[in-house]
Amino acid sequence: MAASGAARQLPEPTAPDALVPERSGTAVRVPDIARDTLTPFTLAAAGANVIMQLSRLPVGHGVIKSPVESGRIDRHPVKRLRTTLSYIVVAMHGTPDERDYMRGEVNRSHRAVRSTPGDPVKYNAFDRDLQLWVAACLYWGTEDLYTKLYGPPTPEQCDDFYRYAARFGTTLQVTEDMWPADREAFEKYWADGVEKIVVDDLTRRYLRAFAGLSFLPGPVRRVFGPANRFLCVGFLPEPFREALGFRWSAADQRRFERLCRTAAAVNRALPGPVRGFPWNLYLWDVRRRIRDGRPIV
């Protein structure tokens, strides 16, 4: 039995591979921006990205009113963090079969997420346009984080990552042709998307509470809530801050920039496996779950 158990073990978590296989049998290089933002400091920007996604009213209502109990961050924060980060790392570093498996898992969870006839805001988790907005937020946030940690990427790095980042959407229902053709087209899409930011009382209360970690137990919330709120607001572009009523001063901005410089220095000093945490662990866990036929979501 011991030998059999050993044979079933996966390798220990390591940094994701630099090359990812394609269905054609070839392999593509994972862009620098996709690899180098697999760092613990990405978690500092994650909350802001969630807020950006949910600032599109149908996305916000779909998440807040979701009947999928196990996927609610206000009820199961640890599980929701695991599934969200697992999705991102599989989209960026998973094989075609792993991305297909993840798509099926998310689809199973999304089937029940749709508005009812009496809802004032119509939403459907299978809406490709809404999924495209979520993917666009993930792309924008990843490049922004890279800039804060490593400085502005070169135009070649930006182009390389932009084409690859379509996977944020195509790992769901977004088709390749829906992803804006190039970075210039994306800028137009993004500017139009920012103009469509709408939050109502429901989403504003939820997102402001989310920034302060109000869904966590009292002692944890009191210790980490203020810092998380500061980071969320710091990583948000100004139009999102305004929509949610967050105040942000010049002194706040200077403090935020100092924190980012410190994080960048610490990040550069971390050993590779530590710098890749927790993403290497989540990719390892996804592969273990697929191998054992266990749910991811």
C-alpha positions in Angstrom: 0.0 0.0 0.0 2.8 2.4 0.8 4.4 1.9 -2.6 1.1 2.4 -4.3 0.5 5.6 -2.4 3.9 6.9 -3.3 3.3 6.2 -6.9 0.2 8.4 -6.8 1.9 11.4 -5.4 2.5 14.5 -7.5 5.9 16.3 -7.5 6.2 19.0 -4.7 5.0 22.5 -5.7 7.6 24.4 -7.7 7.5 27.4 -10.0 5.2 26.9 -13.0 6.9 25.8 -16.2 8.3 28.5 -18.6 6.7 26.6 -21.5 3.0 25.6 -21.7 1.9 22.9 -24.3 -0.7 23.6 -26.9 -3.1 21.2 -28.6 -1.0 21.2 -31.7 1.8 19.5 -29.8 4.0 22.6 -29.7 4.7 24.7 -26.7 4.4 28.4 -26.1 6.6 30.4 -23.8 4.8 31.9 -20.8 5.3 35.7 -21.1 7.5 37.5 -18.6 4.5 39.5 -17.2 2.5 36.3 -16.6 5.4 34.5 -14.8 6.8 37.4 -12.8 3.5 38.4 -11.3 3.1 35.0 -9.7 4.2 36.4 -6.3 2.7 36.7 -2.8 2.4 40.4 -3.4 -0.2 39.8 -6.1 -2.7 39.1 -3.3 -2.3 42.7 -2.2 -3.9 43.8 -5.5 -6.4 41.0 -5.7 -9.1 42.8 -3.7 -9.0 45.9 -5.9 -9.4 43.7 -9.0 -12.5 42.0 -7.6 -13.9 45.5 -6.9 -13.2 46.6 -10.5 -14.9 43.5 -11.9 -18.0 43.9 -9.7 -18.3 47.7 -10.5 -20.1 46.6 -13.7 -23.6 46.4 -12.2 -24.7 43.0 -13.7 -21.5 41.4 -12.5 -21.9 42.9 -9.0 -25.5 41.7 -8.7 -24.7 38.3 -10.0 -22.0 37.8 -7.4 -23.9 39.3 -4.5 -27.1 37.4 -5.2 -25.5 34.2 -6.2 -27.4 31.1 -4.9 -24.3 29.0 -5.0 -23.6 29.0 -1.3 -20.2 27.3 -1.5 -18.9 30.0 -3.8 -19.8 33.1 -1.7 -16.8 34.9 -0.3 -18.9 36.3 2.5 -19.7 32.7 3.6 -16.6 30.7 2.5 -13.7 33.1 2.1 -10.9 30.6 2.2 -12.6 28.3 -0.4 -13.5 31.3 -2.7 -9.9 32.5 -2.5 -8.6 29.1 -3.5 -11.0 28.7 -6.4 -10.3 32.2 -7.7 -6.5 31.9 -7.6 -6.7 28.4 -9.0 -8.7 29.7 -12.0 -6.1 32.4 -12.7 -3.1 30.1 -12.4 -4.7 27.5 -14.7 -5.7 30.1 -17.2 -2.1 31.4 -17.4 -0.1 28.2 -16.8 -2.4 25.2 -17.3 -2.3 22.8 -20.2 -5.2 22.7 -22.7 -6.8 19.8 -20.9 -6.4 21.5 -17.5 -8.1 24.7 -18.9 -10.9 22.5 -20.3 -11.4 20.9 -16.9 -11.4 24.3 -15.2 -14.0 25.6 -17.7 -16.3 22.7 -16.9 -15.9 23.2 -13.2 -16.7 26.9 -13.4 -19.6 26.2 -15.8 -21.1 23.8 -13.2 -21.0 26.6 -10.6 -22.3 29.3 -12.9 -25.4 27.5 -14.1 -27.5 28.7 -11.2 -26.2 32.3 -11.4 -28.8 34.2 -13.4 -31.4 36.9 -12.6 -35.0 36.1 -12.1 -37.9 37.8 -13.9 -38.5 40.2 -11.0 -34.8 41.3 -10.6 -34.2 45.0 -11.4 -30.8 44.2 -12.9 -30.5 41.4 -15.4 -27.5 39.1 -15.3 -26.3 35.7 -16.4 -23.0 34.2 -15.4 -22.7 32.8 -19.0 -22.9 36.2 -20.6 -19.7 36.4 -22.7 -19.7 40.2 -22.6 -19.6 40.2 -18.8 -16.9 37.5 -18.8 -14.9 39.7 -21.2 -15.1 42.6 -18.8 -13.8 40.3 -16.0 -11.0 39.1 -18.2 -10.1 42.7 -19.1 -9.9 43.6 -15.4 -7.5 40.7 -14.8 -5.3 41.7 -17.7 -5.2 45.4 -16.7 -4.5 44.5 -13.1 -1.7 42.1 -13.9 0.1 44.6 -16.1 -0.4 47.3 -13.5 1.1 45.1 -10.8 4.1 44.1 -12.9 4.8 47.8 -13.4 4.7 48.5 -9.7 7.0 45.5 -8.9 9.5 45.7 -11.8 9.0 49.0 -13.5 7.3 49.7 -16.9 7.5 46.6 -19.2 9.0 47.1 -22.7 6.5 47.4 -25.7 7.6 43.8 -26.7 6.8 42.4 -23.3 3.4 44.2 -23.4 2.5 42.8 -26.8 3.7 39.3 -25.8 1.5 39.3 -22.7 -1.5 41.0 -24.3 -2.0 38.2 -26.8 -1.5 35.6 -24.1 -3.9 37.3 -21.7 -6.9 36.4 -23.9 -6.7 33.1 -21.8 -8.3 35.0 -18.9 -11.5 34.9 -21.0 -11.1 31.9 -23.3 -10.7 29.6 -20.3 -14.5 30.4 -20.0 -16.9 31.2 -22.8 -15.1 34.3 -24.3 -14.0 33.5 -27.9 -10.7 34.5 -29.4 -12.3 36.9 -31.7 -14.0 38.8 -28.8 -10.6 39.7 -27.3 -9.7 43.2 -28.7 -7.4 42.8 -31.7 -4.4 44.7 -30.2 -3.4 46.9 -27.3 -4.8 50.0 -29.0 -8.1 48.3 -29.5 -8.0 47.2 -25.8 -7.4 50.8 -24.7 -10.6 51.9 -26.5 -12.5 48.9 -25.0 -11.2 49.7 -21.5 -12.1 53.4 -21.7 -15.6 52.5 -22.8 -15.8 49.9 -20.0 -14.8 52.5 -17.4 -17.6 54.8 -18.7 -20.0 51.9 -18.0 -19.1 51.7 -14.3 -22.3 51.7 -12.3 -22.7 50.8 -8.7 -26.0 51.0 -6.8 -26.6 51.0 -3.0 -26.4 47.2 -2.9 -23.1 46.9 -4.7 -21.6 49.9 -3.0 -22.3 48.6 0.5 -21.0 45.1 -0.5 -17.8 46.4 -2.1 -17.0 48.8 0.7 -17.5 46.1 3.2 -15.5 43.7 1.1 -12.5 46.1 1.1 -12.6 46.2 4.9 -12.8 42.4 5.2 -16.1 42.6 7.0 -16.9 39.0 6.1 -14.0 37.7 8.3 -14.2 37.1 12.1 -14.0 40.2 14.3 -10.4 39.9 15.5 -9.1 39.2 12.0 -11.2 42.0 10.5 -9.9 44.5 13.1 -6.3 43.6 12.6 -6.2 43.3 8.8 -9.2 45.2 7.6 -7.8 48.8 7.6 -4.6 47.7 5.7 -6.6 45.7 3.2 -8.9 48.6 2.6 -5.9 50.9 2.1 -4.4 48.5 -0.5 -7.7 48.0 -2.3 -8.2 51.8 -2.7 -4.6 52.3 -3.6 -4.7 49.8 -6.5 -8.0 51.1 -7.8 -8.0 53.6 -10.7 -9.6 56.9 -9.8 -13.0 56.4 -11.6 -13.6 53.3 -9.4 -12.7 55.1 -6.2 -15.1 57.9 -7.1 -18.0 55.5 -7.9 -17.6 53.8 -4.5 -17.1 57.0 -2.5 -13.5 56.2 -1.4 -11.4 59.2 -0.4 -7.8 59.2 -1.5 -5.4 62.1 -0.7 -1.9 63.0 -2.0 -0.5 61.8 1.3 -2.3 58.4 0.8 -0.7 58.1 -2.7 2.8 58.8 -1.3 2.3 56.2 1.4 1.0 53.7 -1.2 4.0 54.3 -3.5 6.4 53.7 -0.6 4.7 50.4 0.2 5.0 49.4 -3.5 8.7 50.2 -3.6 9.2 48.2 -0.4 7.3 45.3 -1.8 9.3 45.4 -5.0 12.6 45.3 -3.1 11.4 42.4 -0.9 10.0 40.5 -3.9 13.4 40.7 -5.7 15.1 39.2 -2.7 12.8 36.2 -2.3 14.0 32.8 -3.4 12.2 31.4 -6.4 9.9 28.9 -4.7 8.9 31.5 -2.1 8.4 34.2 -4.7 6.0 31.8 -6.5 3.9 31.1 -3.5 0.9 30.5 -3.2 0.4 30.1 -7.0 2.7 27.1 -7.2 0.7 25.5 -4.4 -2.6 26.2 -6.1 -1.4 24.8 -9.5 -0.1 21.7 -7.7 -3.5 21.4 -5.9 -5.5 21.7 -9.1 -3.5 19.0 -10.7 -3.9 16.7 -7.7 -7.7 17.3 -7.8 -7.9 16.6 -11.5 -5.9 13.4 -11.0 -8.1 12.2 -8.2 -11.4 13.3 -9.9 -12.2 15.8 -7.1 -14.0 19.1 -7.7 -11.9 22.3 -8.1 -14.7 24.8 -7.6 
